[in-house]
Amino acid sequence: MSTSRCPNCGAQIDSETPCETYFHQMLFWESEVPALGVVHHYLVLCYYIQHPHLYSPEGLRFSIGELEEFIETDITAAQMREKIASDVNSRTRKFKIKGTPEAYGAYPQPVAWTMNAADVVARGRDHYIDSVSQWAKSVYDALKGTGQLS
Ligand SMILES: [Zn+2]
């Protein structure tokens, strides 16, 4: 077993196990234990923001703005969904969320993430809600540290 770095988020990973595997593990936990879904919005935002090519440039900015609002205010996931419904509705949305090979999100300088998908999985399902909340805060802090927040 050899280690390498994820080309997208820089996490030190076992080369047989890309970050995506951990993302799927967490989705699986959420489906096994529905109560864990309370942090689903953080899971998606953290994973995608750390793998910015999955987003379009506009989608990345939009999602960073969402994360900022979640951390800085007490808005709930349900309230956020309602608020952005018109933005994400594909008929009214003015930009694509998902990245394409021609247009994908990237950072002007590398962001030094302090926590990643593998860390959350390593802490186990019993600590999932706490771990994902911490992950979200760490992503927010790392973005703030490199001046990526609005
Ligand atoms: Zn990664």
Boltz pocket constraint, residues with backbone or C-beta under 6 A from the ligand:
constraints:
  - pocket:
      binder: B
      contacts: [[A, 6], [A, 7], [A, 8], [A, 9], [A, 10], [A, 11], [A, 19], [A, 50], [A, 51]]
      max_distance: 6.0
